Amino acid sequence: MGAVLLLMCLLVQPAQAGETPPAARAIDANAVYMQPMPGLDEAQLKQFRAGEKLFRTSWILFPSLPIPNWEYVRPPSMIAWGLGPTFIANSCMACHIQAGHGKTPDRLGTPISQQLVRISLPGTGKHGEPLPHPNYGHQLQPFDVITPDKTHTKEGEADVFVDWVPVAVTLPDGMSVELRKPNIRIENPAFGPLGDKLLTSLRNARAVFGLGFLEAVSEEDILAIAKLQATQGLNGRPNYVRDDVNDKTSIGRFGWKANQPSVRQQIAAAFHGDMGVTSPLYIQQDCPPVQKHCQAMPPGDKAELRAHELDEISFWTLALDAPTSRDQKQEHIQRGEALFIQARCAQCHLPELKTGNFAALPALSNRRFNAYTDLLLHDMGEGLADGRPDFRAGPRDWRTSPLWGIGLSKQVNGSTNLLHDGRARNVLEAILWHGGEAQVSRDAFAGMSREQREDLVAFVNAL
């Protein structure tokens, strides 16, 4: 797997600072999610490109022979030391290809590759976080670098597969739609039984563009949206999560259950959990006590993603622009928008938000944008429930997903998978899975004529 991911990451080289601004050049169809927002100066654009390079970089096993002052030594460009000891992927780009959504495996017996499985036990940690499994931690790592000669990878904590179970739905007009739901299959656990109390949640990789806008929305505005929704018969709620950057509790904004408070922490946690790469925020390797070889792997006491590199990739993510909507003057798109509002979809997928004063990137301050989210948790019904709480997010709760850029996902990396586990293969399926607080909207959509449903789907795909 490592060689395949390495090749994947080296196929496209990043542009350099001082380049022609995006607005003045043609943008490749598969690069629309990776454009810098307008208004960056030369120094910021240079930092943006440095962060993009880290997003594309493949991480490899740290050399088995000691190297003096190793933290100042780097292998050739686009390669970095520090992978593992256990991991899911060896680069950010391996799961978020071209900064887009993950593509779920459809064929039976294929291991997951752009997804992960969160795990926990009933109960919570000292900050209200999910309780990790004592032998496997917070997520299953299918790969490791713990081999006698330390030259290649082998199987890690367990093998993870997803079997899709068909779910037939017939709409009021007689149209039949085959949905699917996942059955997670865990085989060959390396450190003992997982136990019958294990809570699992399949998570598909999310697109990473536009996150700076979401972080720049003020806490006051998020709370005001929740208050307004309460008058509309909705129960949108913020998640309150552990903020390790600021050593406090903060509103969660990122992740499927809004369990991360900031882009910086989201990135550091992904490096740590998904690639086994330490950083100034998470300096110790994630090695449960039973995993003795994991604990013995060097170096373990240095930040493999250095402080300035965490700054660079955090800035890159904050400064990623979102693609603009398309075809908004076409009549069927306008009809779809009206139906979207009529079905009350826009009460949670808010068409417009605004940013506050944002010191981390002043160019994002006081701007209105169209992400189609409220950044709040909603009960989405038993059909989408994973049974796994996360801070204040319950087993049926999910953060309202932004809709912008969805229709470009196929051209970016071939994925049209939606929802937290990638079960929906298109917008139609995603809507039909809505339940709980969204049941009224789902039923309104299902009760439309086929042409009306197509218009509404076309509108979403044009955002």
C-alpha positions, -999 to +999 in steps of 0.1 A: +000+000+000+028+024+009+043+024-026+009+031-042+002+060-018+037+074-024+032+074-061-002+090-057+013+119-037+042+125-061+021+127-093+012+164-089+038+190-078+027+221-060+030+255-077+054+280-062+051+314-046+050+343-070+029+324-095+001+338-116-029+344-093-057+318-097-082+343-111-058+350-140-051+314-150-071+284-160-077+260-131-074+222-137-107+205-131-093+183-104-076+212-086-107+233-079-106+224-042-070+234-038-070+271-047-058+299-024-084+325-014-080+359-031-061+386-013-031+367+000+001+387-002+034+373-014+046+361+020+012+344+027+012+328-007+046+314+000+034+300+033+003+286+015+025+267-009+047+254+019+016+240+036+003+225+003+037+207+000+031+192+035-004+181+025+011+162-005+042+149+014+046+111+020+058+101+054+081+072+057+097+051+085+123+068+105+157+053+098+168+025+121+203+039+125+207+070+148+213+103+131+228+132+151+205+161+154+179+141+135+152+168+139+171+191+115+176+164+089+150+159+061+150+134+033+144+146-003+116+169-011+080+155-007+093+128+017+094+131+055+105+108+083+082+098+111+055+075+099+039+052+124+044+030+145+008+024+135-011+043+108-039+044+083-022+063+055+012+078+048+000+112+036-029+136+039-034+134+001-038+096+003-073+100+019-082+135+009-073+132-027-070+167-042-085+179-009-118+161-017-141+135-002-130+099+003-143+073-022-157+042-005-149+007-017-179-009-034-166-044-040-172-070-014-140-080+005-121-048-003-104-032+027-112+004+035-086+029+022-099+064+024-120+058+055-113+050+091-132+033+120-135+052+152-138+029+183-146+035+219-161+019+250-192+031+269-183+060+291-163+092+288-128+105+296-120+133+320-129+160+294-161+142+282-143+126+252-151+090+241-135+064+262-107+046+242-103+009+240-075-001+263-057-022+237-066-003+205-071+033+214-096+056+195-094+042+160-083+010+143-049+012+125-047-014+097-009-008+091+023-006+111+060-002+105+070-026+133+090-053+115+123-069+124+144-052+097+123-020+097+123-017+059+086-023+050+051-022+063+029-051+074-006-055+088-013-034+119-039-036+146-066-053+126-081-057+091-112-036+084-138-043+057-172-028+049-200-050+036-229-030+021-264-041+030-291-030+005-321-011+017-350-008-008-371+024-007-402+031-027-412+067-031-449+079-032-449+082-070-437+045-073-400+052-080-378+026-064-344+035-050-319+011-036-300+026-006-273+009+013-259+008+048-226-004+060-217-035+080-183-030+095-163-062+095-131-064+117-108-093+113-075-105+127-073-082+158-037-083+168-040-074+205-068-095+218-105-094+215-122-061+209-151-072+232-189-071+229-191-036+243-171-020+215-187+011+198-177+016+162-183+044+137-172+043+101-160+077+089-154+088+053-127+114+046-141+149+043-132+176+018-109+202+034-115+234+015-132+264+030-125+255+066-111+289+074-145+305+068-161+281+092-135+287+119-140+325+114-177+324+123-181+339+158-192+318+187-220+344+193-234+339+158-234+301+162-253+304+194-277+328+179-285+303+151-293+277+177-316+301+195-334+310+163-338+273+153-354+266+187-382+289+177-386+269+144-391+236+161-356+224+156-330+214+182-297+225+167-270+225+193-233+232+194-209+205+206-185+215+234-152+198+231-117+197+245-095+225+231-059+213+235-045+243+217-059+267+243-063+243+273-100+248+277-135+237+265-146+253+232-174+250+206-167+222+182-168+231+145-150+203+125-155+166+121-186+146+115-198+152+150-181+186+154-156+171+178-127+194+169-126+231+178-101+244+153-083+237+121-049+235+139-061+209+163-079+189+136-047+188+116-025+178+146-050+151+156-051+137+120-013+136+118-012+118+151-041+094+147-040+087+110-003+087+103+014+083+137+032+116+132+038+136+164+037+173+166+041+200+193+005+195+202+006+157+205+042+148+212+038+112+224+032+083+201-003+067+204+007+033+218-016+015+242+003-003+270-003-038+254+015-027+222+050-032+235+067-030+201+049+002+193+061+017+226+097+007+218+098+023+184+121+054+182+122+083+184+089+089+203+101+120+221+105+146+193+080+165+172+081+148+138+059+175+123+078+205+135+062+237+149+067+258+117+054+230+096+022+227+117+019+265+112+023+261+075-002+234+069-027+250+093-024+283+073-028+264+040-060+248+053-074+281+066-066+298+033-081+272+010-109+289-009-142+273-017-154+269-053-181+292-064-216+280-072-225+274-109-254+277-133-275+298-109-294+315-136-307+283-152-344+279-147-343+243-134-316+254-108-338+282-097-368+259-094-346+236-073-336+264-050-372+273-044-380+236-036-350+234-013-364+263+007-399+250+006-389+216+020-372+235+049-337+222+040-324+257+043-333+259+080-302+237+088-283+240+056-282+278+060-275+295+027-254+322+042-231+327+072-207+356+080-173+357+096-163+379+125-129+395+131-104+367+125-068+375+136-054+342+122-061+354+087-075+389+085-085+385+048-113+362+061-127+388+085-162+402+081-172+382+050-204+366+040-201+331+024-224+303+012-214+270+028-250+257+035-243+246+071-252+259+106-222+242+123-247+227+148-255+191+158-289+176+149-306+144+157-307+127+123-327+096+133-320+060+139-312+052+103-280+073+104-272+066+141-237+051+148-245+045+185-213+062+195-214+095+215-186+121+211-184+148+238-220+162+238-229+147+204-252+118+210-254+085+191-279+099+166-263+134+163-244+147+133-231+182+124-249+197+094-225+191+065-217+220+042-231+216+007-208+239-012-187+222-039-205+188-037-212+187-074-175+190-083-164+161-062-166+135-091-144+156-113-119+162-085-112+126-075-140+104-087-160+104-055-197+111-051-199+095-017-218+115+009-228+112+046-205+103+075-198+068+063-200+073+026-231+052+023-248+076+000-236+074-036-253+106-047-274+135-034-307+117-039-296+088-016-282+113+010-315+131+013-335+098+016-314+088+045-323+119+065-344+113+096-350+127+130-352+165+128-348+162+091-376+137+086-401+164+075-377+177+049-369+142+037-406+133+034-414+166+015-386+157-010-399+121-014-434+134-020-423+157-049-427+147-085-397+131-101-389+163-121-391+184-089-367+160-071-343+162-101-344+200-100-337+201-062-308+177-067-295+197-096-295+228-073-275+211-046-250+199-072-246+234-085-236+249-052 
